[in-house]
Amino acid sequence: MDLSVSSTERGASTVVHVAGEIDVYTAPLLREVLDKQIAAGRTDLVVDLEQVTFMDSTGLGVLVGRLKLVRGQNGSLRIVSAQDRILKVFKITGLDKVFHIFPTVEEATAGTTA
């Protein structure tokens, strides 16, 4: 399955919507989209993984790398997912303690109005 990545503005946040499988083949697309957002000065990012059906360690690596980039610019990167199979990947790796994970985009963007 392919990966689809799009973005929308929601208050002061940029929401990056991801759908499909994030693996060694598709992770570069996600990295490219996030890097473009960061290069454009959008460092309040919400990555919506609700439509992601699979994510491996390559996808996690992209998210960790981008988190470091935005934190270096006093920004934030929040994750949206309520799916057990995606949340389990964060829990197993301990990254659920590193990322702020929300069940909905609404909750992730609350309080970030422009």
N, C-alpha and C positions, 0 to 999 in steps of 0.2 A: 504494500500500500504506500502511496505517496504521502508527502507532508504538505500541508497547506498552512501558510502563515500570513496573517493580515494584522493591521493595527488600527486602533481608533483612539481618539482623545476622550478622556472622561475627567472633567475637572482639570486638576493640575497633573493628572496621571496619563501616561500612555499605556493603553492596554494592548498587549500583543496576544492575539488569538491563535492558538496552535491546534491543528487537527491532523490526525493520522498517527503514524509511527515515527518516533524519534530514535534513530539508530545510527550506526557508523556511516551509513550512506546519506541520510537525510539531515543529520545534525549540522553539517556545514551551512545549510540554508537557514536554519534557526540562528546560528551564530552570525551570519551575514546580516539578517534583519535586525537583530538586537544591536550589533555593532553600528549599523547605520543610525538607529535611534539614538544611541549614546553619542555618536559623533555629531549629531544634530543638536546636542545639548539636552536631550530628553533623558534625565537620569532618575525620574520617578516612574519606574516601570512596574507593571503588573503583567505577569505571564500567565495567561489563562490556558490551563492544560485539561479543561473539562472534556474536550473532544479528542484527547490523545488516547489511543488504544494500546500503545506500548512505548516504553522508554527504557533504554539501556544505559550503561555507565557513560557512554559517549554523550548522551543528552544531559546527564547530570554534570559532566565536565563542562559543557557549554554554559549551563546555568551558574555553576560555581565561578567560572571565569568572568562572566558578565557581572555577577554580584560583586566580585572584587573590584571591577572597573567602576561601577556606579558608586560603591562605597568610597572609593578614592576621590570621588567628586562630590562627596556629601550627599549622595543620592540613595535610593533604595530600590530593591527588586523584591517584589512579593509574588508568591505563587498562589494560583487558584486551582484547587482540585478537591473534589469530594469523593473521588473514585478510590476504592480500597486498593486496587492493583497499582495505582500510581503512588498513593500515599505510602504503601508498603515499601516501595523503592527508597523513599526518603527516610523512612523509619529504620530499615535494615542498615543503611549507610550512616545513620546518625545525623543526616542533613536536615531532619525535621527540627533539630535544635539550632540550625544555622539560618534556615529560611523562615520567614513569616508565611505560614500557609493558611489560606482562608477557603471556606467552602463556596463562596460566591464572589463574583466580580464586584457586586455592590458592597459587600463587607470589606473587600480589599481596598476599595477606593473611598470608603467613608472618611470624611474629614480632609479630603485632598482637593477641595474646590479651589478654583483659580481666583 
